[in-house]
Amino acid sequence: SAADMKTIKKDGMELVQLRQAAKMYDYSIMWDSKDRSVTLMYMGKMDDKMMKDDNMMEDEMKMKDDKMMEETMMPAGKTIKLWIGSKKIMVDGMQVNLKSMPVIHEGNSYAAESVIKQYMMPAMGMK
């Protein structure tokens, strides 16, 4: 659960470990040492997708219901790129400014809890 995520305090802000958040919300995570950036890409529930492909859904109505459920559970950002030491991030190609910069602490990247809540966590309602 989100309560179990590793956090640190920096300048009065709570920062969450990105690798742990990525794993929890089905994102792949890539580090680019050249520009000191972290790219998160939403992967969805791989097990569910593989199972659907294997079984080739007999009932079209069930497939539509599943698609509606998937859409309501999608996070706001499918691709998120953060730069260590910069308040700007890219969410699905659009620039967003943060209140605090992502940092590296003991070899792990951390970002404000708001990044996880606003862009990584699935939306729980219909859009």
Backbone bond lengths (Angstrom), bond angles and torsions (degrees), N, CA, C in turn:
res aa  C-N    CA-C-N  psi(-1)  N-CA   C-N-CA  omega(-1)  CA-C   N-CA-C  phi
1 S - - - 1.457 - - 1.525 109.71 -
2 A 1.317 115.90 165.52 1.462 121.30 -178.77 1.529 111.01 -60.98
3 A 1.332 117.28 -29.74 1.466 121.14 179.81 1.528 111.62 -66.41
4 D 1.332 117.18 -22.63 1.463 121.11 -179.10 1.525 113.36 -87.55
5 M 1.323 118.00 -3.25 1.461 120.51 -176.99 1.521 110.82 -71.30
6 K 1.335 115.04 143.05 1.461 121.56 179.20 1.529 109.10 -73.68
7 T 1.321 116.19 128.56 1.464 121.35 -179.47 1.528 109.87 -128.65
8 I 1.325 114.86 159.98 1.460 121.97 171.50 1.530 106.86 -134.52
9 K 1.322 116.35 159.06 1.475 121.63 175.72 1.516 108.19 -103.94
10 K 1.330 116.10 132.66 1.468 121.05 177.48 1.526 107.28 -142.69
11 D 1.316 117.16 122.41 1.471 122.46 -179.59 1.531 111.93 51.01
12 G 1.334 116.59 40.16 1.459 121.27 177.61 1.522 114.94 78.91
13 M 1.328 117.43 -0.57 1.472 121.24 -179.71 1.522 109.32 -104.49
14 E 1.318 116.32 145.55 1.456 120.55 174.86 1.525 108.38 -90.45
15 L 1.342 115.86 124.62 1.461 121.64 179.98 1.525 108.79 -111.41
16 V 1.338 115.63 140.72 1.459 122.52 -176.05 1.522 109.66 -108.84
17 Q 1.336 116.87 142.01 1.457 121.43 178.29 1.540 108.72 -67.56
18 L 1.329 116.56 121.50 1.467 121.27 -175.13 1.529 113.91 -66.40
19 R 1.318 117.37 -39.51 1.471 119.16 -178.86 1.530 110.64 -61.06
20 Q 1.312 116.50 -42.49 1.461 120.89 179.81 1.539 110.89 -66.00
21 A 1.335 116.80 -42.63 1.469 121.02 178.23 1.525 110.38 -64.33
22 A 1.338 117.02 -40.50 1.464 121.41 -179.79 1.525 110.29 -60.70
23 K 1.304 115.83 -44.83 1.473 120.10 -179.88 1.533 110.45 -63.59
24 M 1.317 116.24 -42.87 1.460 121.27 -177.61 1.535 112.31 -63.99
25 Y 1.339 116.88 -37.30 1.469 120.65 -174.77 1.529 113.38 -106.96
26 D 1.326 117.41 21.48 1.472 123.18 174.17 1.524 114.35 62.39
27 Y 1.321 116.48 45.82 1.459 121.95 174.22 1.526 109.00 -110.06
28 S 1.333 115.46 145.45 1.461 118.36 166.23 1.524 104.89 -85.51
29 I 1.322 116.47 156.51 1.463 119.69 -179.17 1.518 108.89 -133.96
30 M 1.343 115.60 132.95 1.468 120.76 -179.92 1.521 109.32 -130.35
31 W 1.321 115.51 136.09 1.469 122.60 177.50 1.514 108.38 -103.16
32 D 1.326 117.99 132.71 1.460 123.14 174.62 1.523 107.39 -115.29
33 S 1.331 116.42 107.02 1.465 120.19 -175.87 1.527 112.43 -71.07
34 K 1.350 118.01 -23.72 1.472 120.36 -179.30 1.524 111.39 -63.49
35 D 1.343 117.00 -50.96 1.467 118.39 -179.26 1.535 112.17 -106.49
36 R 1.357 116.15 12.44 1.468 122.09 178.81 1.528 111.31 50.03
37 S 1.344 114.37 54.93 1.460 119.32 -179.49 1.525 111.11 -122.89
38 V 1.319 114.29 157.77 1.458 122.66 175.50 1.531 106.10 -120.53
39 T 1.335 116.51 127.86 1.463 121.04 176.61 1.519 108.31 -113.71
40 L 1.321 115.04 127.05 1.458 122.64 178.35 1.524 108.11 -111.64
41 M 1.326 116.87 129.30 1.468 120.47 178.81 1.521 109.40 -125.38
42 Y 1.337 115.49 127.23 1.461 120.77 -178.44 1.513 109.87 -69.71
43 M 1.338 115.55 126.44 1.461 121.01 -178.03 1.527 112.06 -104.20
44 G 1.316 118.15 -17.14 1.458 120.66 -176.66 1.516 110.25 73.87
45 K 1.287 115.72 -173.79 1.461 121.59 179.54 1.520 108.90 -86.61
46 M 1.327 116.77 96.41 1.462 121.75 -175.85 1.530 111.90 -61.09
47 D 1.318 118.71 -40.02 1.461 121.53 -178.45 1.524 110.83 -60.26
48 D 1.348 116.87 -45.10 1.464 120.73 -179.98 1.519 111.03 -62.05
49 K 1.329 117.03 -43.06 1.461 120.98 -177.92 1.526 111.13 -65.32
50 M 1.337 116.97 -41.72 1.464 120.15 179.73 1.519 110.49 -65.17
51 M 1.319 116.17 -40.38 1.456 120.42 -179.30 1.530 110.01 -63.72
52 K 1.333 117.46 -42.19 1.465 121.07 179.44 1.528 110.37 -62.98
53 D 1.329 117.40 -41.93 1.461 121.12 179.51 1.528 110.58 -62.99
54 D 1.329 117.25 -42.17 1.461 121.40 -178.64 1.528 111.80 -66.41
55 N 1.309 117.40 -40.23 1.461 120.98 -175.17 1.527 113.86 -87.04
56 M 1.320 118.15 -14.34 1.466 123.80 -179.32 1.536 111.93 45.81
57 M 1.282 116.76 61.11 1.466 126.71 -178.88 1.539 114.99 -11.80
58 E 1.346 115.87 118.31 1.465 119.74 178.75 1.525 110.47 -76.82
59 D 1.294 117.20 -36.85 1.455 120.98 -171.77 1.529 111.04 -100.91
60 E 1.328 116.45 113.49 1.477 119.74 -177.89 1.522 112.02 -63.20
61 M 1.330 117.04 -34.66 1.461 120.83 -179.41 1.523 109.91 -61.48
62 K 1.332 117.54 -43.72 1.461 121.55 179.08 1.525 109.83 -60.73
63 M 1.338 117.02 -39.97 1.454 121.33 179.01 1.528 109.77 -61.77
64 K 1.337 117.22 -42.48 1.467 120.46 179.28 1.528 110.37 -64.13
65 D 1.338 116.34 -42.06 1.467 119.95 177.96 1.523 110.84 -61.18
66 D 1.340 116.42 -44.08 1.461 120.69 178.89 1.518 111.03 -61.94
67 K 1.334 116.97 -41.07 1.468 120.91 -179.87 1.527 109.72 -64.03
68 M 1.322 117.11 -43.54 1.464 120.01 178.05 1.522 110.28 -60.70
69 M 1.321 117.24 -41.74 1.468 121.44 179.15 1.521 110.10 -63.53
70 E 1.338 116.73 -45.02 1.470 120.79 179.25 1.518 110.75 -58.61
71 E 1.343 116.25 -43.96 1.465 120.17 -177.75 1.518 111.11 -64.10
72 T 1.326 118.33 -36.31 1.460 119.75 -179.74 1.521 111.18 -73.94
73 M 1.327 117.81 -18.49 1.459 121.68 -177.69 1.522 112.90 -100.89
74 M 1.315 118.04 7.67 1.461 121.37 -178.13 1.528 110.31 -76.16
75 P 1.330 117.19 142.51 1.466 119.71 175.34 1.522 110.26 -74.71
76 A 1.327 116.64 163.58 1.465 120.91 180.00 1.525 111.14 -65.61
77 G 1.332 117.36 -35.58 1.459 120.73 -178.25 1.513 111.96 -116.89
78 K 1.324 117.06 124.49 1.459 120.11 177.61 1.523 110.52 -89.13
79 T 1.328 117.19 -30.05 1.462 121.95 174.76 1.523 107.79 -130.11
80 I 1.320 115.58 122.42 1.463 121.44 -177.95 1.523 107.48 -127.35
81 K 1.339 116.26 128.08 1.467 120.26 178.16 1.522 108.09 -123.31
82 L 1.339 114.92 126.74 1.461 122.01 179.73 1.510 108.89 -121.54
83 W 1.325 116.39 145.38 1.459 121.29 176.59 1.521 108.16 -112.34
84 I 1.325 116.13 131.17 1.462 120.99 177.72 1.535 108.18 -64.03
85 G 1.328 115.73 129.55 1.457 120.58 178.93 1.523 114.30 81.62
86 S 1.330 117.91 12.14 1.470 121.54 178.55 1.527 109.42 -129.07
87 K 1.326 116.38 141.63 1.460 120.31 178.51 1.529 112.03 -85.99
88 K 1.335 117.35 -3.62 1.469 118.36 179.28 1.531 110.13 -95.60
89 I 1.329 115.51 139.68 1.460 121.06 173.92 1.529 107.18 -132.82
90 M 1.323 116.01 162.73 1.464 121.15 175.16 1.521 107.47 -114.12
91 V 1.330 116.63 128.97 1.456 122.47 177.13 1.524 106.69 -121.57
92 D 1.320 116.85 110.85 1.469 122.55 -176.90 1.529 111.74 50.06
93 G 1.343 115.81 42.40 1.460 121.16 175.81 1.524 115.27 85.32
94 M 1.322 117.76 -3.42 1.468 120.89 -179.99 1.523 109.52 -107.40
95 Q 1.343 116.01 133.80 1.466 119.78 -179.17 1.521 111.12 -77.23
96 V 1.327 115.12 136.69 1.453 123.19 177.93 1.524 106.90 -130.67
97 N 1.332 117.08 143.21 1.461 120.52 177.55 1.518 109.91 -104.81
98 L 1.329 115.42 135.95 1.459 122.38 -179.95 1.517 110.64 -99.75
99 K 1.334 115.38 162.66 1.466 120.60 175.33 1.516 111.27 -79.78
100 S 1.341 116.38 -28.35 1.465 119.28 179.11 1.527 109.77 -135.61
101 M 1.322 115.69 153.30 1.464 121.96 -177.02 1.519 111.49 -83.98
102 P 1.334 117.50 143.19 1.466 119.81 169.97 1.531 108.96 -63.83
103 V 1.323 116.06 147.58 1.464 121.72 -177.64 1.528 109.78 -133.41
104 I 1.332 114.59 165.77 1.458 120.76 170.94 1.522 106.75 -109.33
105 H 1.333 115.66 130.27 1.460 121.82 179.68 1.520 107.35 -135.78
106 E 1.331 116.35 120.56 1.469 122.66 -178.91 1.529 112.05 50.48
107 G 1.333 115.75 43.16 1.462 121.09 174.84 1.516 116.07 81.57
108 N 1.328 118.15 2.72 1.463 122.00 179.01 1.527 110.37 -118.93
109 S 1.336 115.88 146.74 1.465 119.83 177.39 1.527 109.57 -89.57
110 Y 1.316 115.02 140.74 1.457 123.27 -179.37 1.525 109.04 -129.75
111 A 1.346 116.01 145.34 1.465 121.40 176.25 1.523 108.34 -138.13
112 A 1.332 115.38 162.54 1.459 120.90 -179.13 1.525 110.77 -56.15
113 E 1.307 115.44 143.75 1.460 121.92 178.54 1.530 111.02 -55.21
114 S 1.330 116.75 -30.87 1.472 120.73 -179.90 1.532 112.27 -62.09
115 V 1.343 117.93 -30.34 1.471 121.00 177.64 1.526 109.18 -62.65
116 I 1.310 116.39 -43.88 1.457 120.76 -179.26 1.523 110.15 -67.19
117 K 1.332 116.54 -47.48 1.472 120.78 -177.60 1.523 112.39 -65.68
118 Q 1.327 118.18 -41.46 1.468 120.96 -175.32 1.518 113.91 -82.17
119 Y 1.327 118.04 -35.35 1.469 119.45 -169.90 1.522 115.22 -117.39
120 M 1.345 118.65 -24.52 1.462 119.77 -176.20 1.514 114.40 -101.60
121 M 1.328 117.59 -36.75 1.451 119.82 -177.63 1.522 110.22 -69.20
122 P 1.319 118.08 140.53 1.471 120.21 178.25 1.509 110.93 -64.25
123 A 1.339 115.87 143.17 1.455 121.26 173.89 1.526 106.86 -72.64
124 M 1.286 118.06 136.31 1.466 120.50 -174.31 1.522 113.63 -94.43
125 G 1.314 118.60 -7.59 1.468 120.17 -177.88 1.513 112.26 -118.48
126 M 1.315 115.77 174.13 1.465 121.22 177.51 1.524 108.52 -70.55
127 K 1.334 115.81 145.31 1.463 119.72 178.30 1.509 109.66 -97.23
